[in-house]
Amino acid sequence: MILAAADYALGKKDAVPPLELTDYFKCELFNSLPNGNGWKNEPYRWTQRVTAFTNVYNAVKRHSEAKSLKGKDKQKWNKENKSILSTILSIEKLRGENG
């Protein structure tokens, strides 16, 4: 499911986001949680999965956007976004890339 969120962020053909990521987009659209209460009233497993998939989606999107940077701009971005780079490395390991 992590790779599905990453593929969706990259806009890969036939990529289908995990259900929880789709839920997140709906929450953003309607400015509301599914059960209409605070996040503590949502199922724990759901909130954890939404958080994981959203973090992956956002990291991949930001990394993809930063690929066009060059020189000092790229170095600055890398320095300021170490957690994103760590996430990207983890995704590459899941895919069997770079290692």
N, C-alpha and C positions, 0 to 999 in steps of 0.2 A: 504494500500500500504506500510505503514511503516513495518507492520509485514511480508509482502512479501519480502521486502529487508532484514529483519532480518533472515527469514527462508532461503533465498538464501545464505546468509553469513554463516549460519550453515551447509549448504549442505544437507538440508532436502530433502528427496525423493519427487519428483514432485514439488519442489519449483520453481516458475517462477519469475524472477526479474521484477520489474516495468520497463516499456519501457524506462523511463528516466535513469535508472541505466544501462540498456543495451546500451543506447546512450553514457553514460559516458565511458563505457569500449571501445566503438568504438572510442571515442574522444582520449582516451589514446593510443589505438593501432595505430591510424593514425596521432596522434599529431596535431589534427585539430578539430575545432568546426563544427557542421553540416552546417552552412551557410557560412563557409569559412572566416569569418571576426572575429573581436574581440568579447568577451563575451557580450559586451553591444549591439551588433547587434542581439543577440539571443532573442527570446521572454522571457519577464520577468518571466512569470509563469513557463516556461521550466527551466530556470536557478535556480529558487527557488526549484523546485521539484528535480532537479538533485542534488543540494546541500544537501537537506534533506535526500534523499535516499542514497547518497554516504556517508554522515556522519553516518547514521545508519549502513550501510554495514561495514564500516571501524571500527566502535566501536564494533560491534558484533564480527568481525573477531579478533580484538586485544584482546577482553575479552576472547574469546574462546581459543586463544593461551596461555593466561596467566593462565588458569585454572590449568595447571600442576605445577605452582609455589607453593612452600611450605615455611613455616616459614617466615624468615626475607625478603626473596625475594618477597614473596606474599605481605607482609606488605609494602615494598618499592614500589611495583607496584601499590598497592591501593592508596598510598599517592600521587604518581606522576600522577595518571590517574583518578582523581575525576570526571572529565567531562564525561569520558567513563562510569564510574560507575553510574553516574546520568542518562545517556542515557539508560543503561541497566535496571535500575530501572523503567524508563518510559515505556520501552518496556514490562517489566513484568507486569506493571499495565494495559497496553493495552490488554495483554493476560489474565488478571484476576488472575495473580499469585501474591503471597506475599501481599495479602491485600484483 
